[in-house]
Amino acid sequence: MEKKNMLKGVLYVALGASIFGMLATFVKLSYQDGYTTSEVTTAQFVLGLTGLLILNLIQRKTSKQPLAQPTSREIKMLMLAGTSLGCTSLFYYLCVQYINVSIAIVLLMQSVWFSVVVESVISKKFPNAKKVVATIIVLIGTFFATNMINLDVKLDLHGIFWGLMAAASFSITMFTSNKIATHIPVLKKSLIMLSGGAVIIFIFLFFAQIGPLHFDVLKEFYLNFTDNTAHIKPFNFSIFYTYGFILALFGTIIPPTLFNLGFPKTGLGLGSIISSIELPVSVTMAFILLGEQVILIQWMGIILILFAIVLMNLPSKKKDLQPDYIRIEK
């Protein structure tokens, strides 16, 4: 039964990461059509909240048994934890503005080893050799898959900063999906967490676009951080019916729900490695929809990442004798 649950968890996380990996292509397309980061993230979260609210109502009406309800403390914890959802989207989209998308993906994928380290520190256990090797393979594969060897790019420190912040936020999202209020129905949990993320998005919308447009003092405050005033304009509501639905579906409805289903079964370390499948999906989508060139070395990197995912799920011959982690001696 435990092995079956683990397999389900792996499938949920892999599917959620794959769908999340498709998101970058549609975000890039929306940028090409002139939409701002504020407009993209706002549409994504508003429609995501609407969709999850409808799904929760349907579940409540159709459920034959009473659904577990979160306590007020759990709601506060989930909303606080959910701010990482908003920060991940926001930081990653800001990162893409400063540096090449391939480098941004590399930075986001640092969440793989961030999560393994976090899990090790919290549990006070060393990860086993298989998990360490798989993490290293994922990072090497990421290096190849993004074609960093052949890229002649000038790294912007702003982009590096926002990319690493996105990786840290994504790690927090995976951790909270694994640890907080796991007894609550996943749709309810996803809705509460998304509400916390929406707070971050609405604050950014006000201070980065709406506020500076109407208040000179906020415009002066905004100009302390950047000279780019292109985003200071009236909100373009057409984002809701052009890209909004697919951004919400691929960014704030399906992935968080699948992560909340999968991470409690896989654990943070294994789940973060499985989630690295997001990268090959992103590269493939860019190849198909955007026509971006994908050379041999990038496909080699993708194969390495997929190999690491398979390696993490191979049964251990000494499973009963060797624990998944080696406890740190005090």
C-alpha positions as CSV (number, residue, x, y, z in Angstrom):
1,M,0.0,0.0,0.0
2,E,2.8,2.4,0.9
3,K,4.6,1.7,-2.5
4,K,1.3,2.3,-4.3
5,N,0.8,5.6,-2.5
6,M,4.4,6.6,-3.4
7,L,3.7,5.9,-7.0
8,K,0.6,7.9,-7.0
9,G,2.5,10.8,-5.4
10,V,5.2,10.6,-8.1
11,L,2.6,10.7,-10.8
12,Y,0.7,13.7,-9.3
13,V,3.9,15.7,-8.8
14,A,5.2,14.8,-12.3
15,L,1.9,15.8,-14.0
16,G,1.7,19.0,-12.0
17,A,5.3,20.0,-12.8
18,S,4.7,19.1,-16.5
19,I,1.7,21.4,-16.7
20,F,3.5,24.1,-14.8
21,G,6.3,23.8,-17.3
22,M,3.9,24.7,-20.1
23,L,3.2,28.0,-18.5
24,A,6.4,29.8,-19.5
25,T,5.6,29.5,-23.2
26,F,2.2,31.2,-22.8
27,V,3.6,33.9,-20.5
28,K,6.2,34.6,-23.2
29,L,3.4,34.8,-25.8
30,S,1.5,37.2,-23.7
31,Y,4.5,39.4,-23.2
32,Q,4.9,39.5,-27.0
33,D,1.4,40.8,-27.3
34,G,2.2,43.7,-25.0
35,Y,0.8,42.6,-21.6
36,T,2.6,43.5,-18.4
37,T,3.8,41.3,-15.5
38,S,1.0,42.8,-13.3
39,E,-1.7,42.0,-15.9
40,V,-0.4,38.5,-16.5
41,T,-0.2,37.5,-12.8
42,T,-3.5,39.3,-11.9
43,A,-5.4,37.4,-14.6
44,Q,-3.7,34.2,-13.6
45,F,-4.7,34.5,-9.9
46,V,-8.2,36.0,-10.3
47,L,-9.3,33.3,-12.7
48,G,-7.5,30.7,-10.7
49,L,-9.4,31.7,-7.5
50,T,-12.7,31.7,-9.4
51,G,-12.0,28.2,-10.8
52,L,-11.0,26.7,-7.5
53,L,-14.0,28.3,-5.8
54,I,-16.4,26.7,-8.3
55,L,-14.6,23.3,-7.9
56,N,-14.9,23.6,-4.1
57,L,-18.7,24.3,-4.4
58,I,-19.1,21.3,-6.7
59,Q,-17.2,19.1,-4.3
60,R,-19.2,20.3,-1.3
61,K,-22.5,19.6,-3.2
62,T,-21.5,16.2,-4.5
63,S,-19.6,14.8,-1.6
64,K,-21.4,12.0,0.2
65,Q,-19.4,12.4,3.4
66,P,-18.7,15.6,5.5
67,L,-15.4,17.2,4.3
68,A,-12.7,18.1,6.8
69,Q,-12.6,21.8,7.6
70,P,-9.5,23.8,8.5
71,T,-9.3,25.5,11.8
72,S,-8.7,29.3,11.9
73,R,-5.1,28.7,12.7
74,E,-4.7,26.4,9.8
75,I,-6.3,28.9,7.5
76,K,-3.8,31.6,8.6
77,M,-0.9,29.2,8.2
78,L,-2.1,28.1,4.7
79,M,-2.6,31.7,3.6
80,L,0.8,32.7,4.8
81,A,2.3,29.7,3.1
82,G,0.4,30.5,0.0
83,T,2.2,33.8,-0.4
84,S,5.0,31.7,-1.8
85,L,2.8,30.8,-4.8
86,G,2.4,34.4,-5.6
87,C,6.1,35.2,-5.1
88,T,7.2,32.3,-7.3
89,S,5.2,33.5,-10.3
90,L,6.1,37.1,-9.6
91,F,9.8,36.6,-9.1
92,Y,10.1,34.3,-12.1
93,Y,8.3,36.7,-14.4
94,L,10.5,39.6,-13.2
95,C,13.6,37.4,-13.7
96,V,12.7,36.8,-17.4
97,Q,12.6,40.6,-17.9
98,Y,16.3,40.9,-17.1
99,I,17.9,37.8,-18.5
100,N,17.6,35.1,-21.1
101,V,14.7,32.6,-20.5
102,S,17.1,29.7,-20.5
103,I,19.1,31.1,-17.7
104,A,16.0,32.0,-15.8
105,I,14.9,28.3,-16.0
106,V,18.3,27.2,-14.7
107,L,17.9,29.5,-11.7
108,L,14.4,28.3,-11.0
109,M,15.6,24.7,-11.1
110,Q,17.9,25.5,-8.2
111,S,14.8,24.6,-6.1
112,V,15.9,21.0,-6.6
113,W,18.8,21.2,-4.3
114,F,17.3,24.0,-2.2
115,S,14.5,21.5,-1.3
116,V,16.8,18.6,-0.6
117,V,18.9,20.8,1.7
118,V,15.8,22.2,3.5
119,E,14.4,18.7,4.1
120,S,17.7,17.5,5.4
121,V,18.0,20.5,7.8
122,I,14.5,20.2,9.1
123,S,14.6,16.4,9.5
124,K,18.2,16.5,10.8
125,K,19.1,13.6,8.4
126,F,21.6,13.3,5.6
127,P,20.0,12.3,2.3
128,N,21.0,8.9,1.0
129,A,23.5,8.5,-1.8
130,K,20.8,7.8,-4.4
131,K,19.1,11.1,-3.7
132,V,22.4,13.1,-3.7
133,V,23.4,11.5,-7.1
134,A,20.0,12.1,-8.6
135,T,20.2,15.8,-7.5
136,I,23.6,16.2,-9.1
137,I,22.4,14.6,-12.3
138,V,19.4,16.9,-12.4
139,L,21.7,20.0,-12.1
140,I,24.1,18.7,-14.8
141,G,21.2,17.9,-17.0
142,T,19.7,21.4,-16.4
143,F,23.1,23.0,-17.4
144,F,23.0,21.1,-20.7
145,A,19.3,21.4,-21.4
146,T,19.4,25.2,-21.3
147,N,22.4,25.2,-23.6
148,M,24.5,27.4,-21.3
149,I,27.7,26.1,-22.9
150,N,26.9,27.8,-26.2
151,L,25.1,30.9,-24.9
152,D,26.8,34.2,-25.2
153,V,24.8,36.2,-22.7
154,K,25.5,39.0,-20.3
155,L,24.1,38.1,-16.9
156,D,22.2,40.9,-15.2
157,L,22.5,40.8,-11.4
158,H,18.8,41.8,-11.1
159,G,17.8,38.7,-13.1
160,I,20.0,36.4,-11.0
161,F,18.6,37.8,-7.8
162,W,14.9,37.4,-8.9
163,G,15.6,33.9,-10.4
164,L,17.1,32.7,-7.1
165,M,14.2,34.2,-5.2
166,A,11.8,32.3,-7.4
167,A,13.7,29.1,-6.7
168,A,13.5,29.8,-3.0
169,S,9.8,30.5,-3.2
170,F,9.1,27.4,-5.2
171,S,10.9,25.4,-2.6
172,I,8.7,26.9,0.1
173,T,5.6,26.0,-2.0
174,M,6.7,22.4,-2.2
175,F,7.5,22.2,1.5
176,T,4.2,23.6,2.6
177,S,2.3,21.3,0.2
178,N,4.1,18.4,2.0
179,K,3.7,19.5,5.6
180,I,0.8,21.9,6.4
181,A,-2.8,20.7,6.9
182,T,-2.5,17.6,4.8
183,H,-5.8,16.3,6.1
184,I,-7.8,19.0,4.4
185,P,-9.3,18.3,0.9
186,V,-6.8,19.4,-1.7
187,L,-9.2,21.7,-3.5
188,K,-9.9,23.5,-0.2
189,K,-6.3,23.7,0.6
190,S,-5.3,25.0,-2.8
191,L,-8.0,27.7,-2.6
192,I,-6.8,28.9,0.7
193,M,-3.1,28.9,-0.4
194,L,-4.0,30.7,-3.6
195,S,-5.8,33.4,-1.7
196,G,-2.6,34.1,0.2
197,G,-0.7,34.2,-3.1
198,A,-3.3,36.6,-4.6
199,V,-2.5,39.1,-1.8
200,I,1.1,39.4,-3.0
201,I,-0.1,39.8,-6.6
202,F,-2.6,42.5,-5.8
203,I,0.0,44.4,-3.8
204,F,2.4,44.2,-6.7
205,L,-0.3,45.3,-9.2
206,F,-1.0,48.4,-7.1
207,F,2.6,49.5,-6.5
208,A,3.9,48.6,-10.0
209,Q,1.1,49.7,-12.3
210,I,-2.1,51.1,-10.9
211,G,-0.7,53.2,-8.1
212,P,2.0,55.0,-10.0
213,L,-0.5,55.8,-12.7
214,H,-2.8,57.8,-10.4
215,F,-0.5,59.0,-7.6
216,D,2.6,61.0,-8.1
217,V,4.1,60.0,-4.8
218,L,3.8,56.3,-5.7
219,K,5.4,57.0,-9.1
220,E,8.3,58.6,-7.4
221,F,8.6,55.6,-5.1
222,Y,8.4,53.3,-8.2
223,L,11.2,55.1,-9.9
224,N,13.5,54.4,-7.0
225,F,13.6,50.8,-8.2
226,T,13.6,51.1,-12.0
227,D,13.6,53.7,-14.8
228,N,11.2,51.6,-16.9
229,T,7.8,53.4,-17.0
230,A,6.3,51.3,-19.8
231,H,4.3,49.3,-17.2
232,I,2.7,52.4,-15.8
233,K,-0.5,52.4,-17.8
234,P,-4.2,51.5,-17.5
235,F,-4.9,47.9,-16.8
236,N,-5.6,46.0,-20.1
237,F,-8.6,43.8,-19.2
238,S,-8.4,41.8,-22.5
239,I,-5.7,39.6,-20.8
240,F,-8.6,37.9,-19.0
241,Y,-10.1,36.5,-22.2
242,T,-7.0,36.1,-24.3
243,Y,-4.5,34.3,-22.0
244,G,-6.1,34.5,-18.6
245,F,-7.9,31.1,-18.7
246,I,-4.9,29.1,-19.8
247,L,-2.6,31.0,-17.4
248,A,-4.9,30.2,-14.5
249,L,-5.4,26.6,-15.5
250,F,-1.7,25.8,-16.1
251,G,-0.4,28.1,-13.3
252,T,-2.8,28.3,-10.3
253,I,-5.5,25.6,-10.6
254,I,-4.0,22.3,-11.8
255,P,-0.4,22.4,-10.5
256,P,-1.1,23.5,-6.9
257,T,-3.9,20.9,-6.6
258,L,-1.6,18.1,-7.9
259,F,1.3,19.2,-5.7
260,N,-1.0,19.1,-2.7
261,L,-2.0,15.6,-3.7
262,G,1.5,14.4,-4.5
263,F,4.0,15.9,-2.1
264,P,2.6,14.4,1.1
265,K,3.1,11.0,-0.5
266,T,6.6,11.6,-2.0
267,G,8.2,13.8,0.6
268,L,10.0,17.1,-0.2
269,G,13.3,15.8,-1.4
270,L,12.0,13.2,-3.9
271,G,9.1,15.5,-4.9
272,S,11.4,18.3,-5.8
273,I,13.5,16.1,-8.0
274,I,10.4,14.7,-9.7
275,S,9.3,18.3,-10.3
276,S,12.4,18.9,-12.4
277,I,10.5,17.4,-15.3
278,E,9.2,20.9,-15.7
279,L,12.4,21.9,-17.5
280,P,12.2,19.3,-20.4
281,V,8.5,20.2,-20.8
282,S,9.3,23.9,-21.0
283,V,12.0,23.2,-23.7
284,T,9.7,21.0,-25.7
285,M,6.8,23.5,-25.6
286,A,9.1,26.3,-26.7
287,F,10.3,24.1,-29.6
288,I,6.8,23.2,-30.7
289,L,4.9,26.5,-30.1
290,L,7.6,29.2,-30.3
291,G,9.8,27.5,-32.9
292,E,12.9,27.9,-30.7
293,Q,15.9,25.9,-31.8
294,V,16.7,22.9,-29.6
295,I,20.1,21.4,-30.3
296,L,21.5,18.0,-29.5
297,I,23.2,19.0,-26.2
298,Q,19.9,20.3,-24.9
299,W,18.2,16.9,-25.7
300,M,21.1,15.2,-23.9
301,G,20.3,17.4,-20.8
302,I,16.6,16.5,-21.0
303,I,17.5,12.8,-21.1
304,L,19.8,13.2,-18.0
305,I,17.0,14.8,-16.1
306,L,14.6,12.0,-17.0
307,F,17.2,9.5,-16.0
308,A,17.5,11.1,-12.6
309,I,13.8,10.9,-12.1
310,V,13.8,7.2,-13.0
311,L,16.8,6.6,-10.7
312,M,15.0,8.1,-7.8
313,N,12.1,5.6,-8.3
314,L,14.1,2.4,-8.7
315,P,13.4,0.0,-5.9
316,S,16.3,-0.4,-3.5
317,K,17.5,-4.0,-2.8
318,K,18.2,-3.0,0.8
319,K,15.0,-1.1,1.3
320,D,14.1,-2.9,4.4
321,L,17.6,-2.6,5.9
322,Q,18.6,0.9,4.8
323,P,16.5,3.9,5.6
324,D,15.8,6.6,3.1
325,Y,18.0,8.9,5.2
326,I,20.9,8.5,7.5
327,R,20.3,10.2,10.8
328,I,22.8,12.8,11.8
329,E,24.7,11.9,15.0
330,K,24.6,14.5,17.7
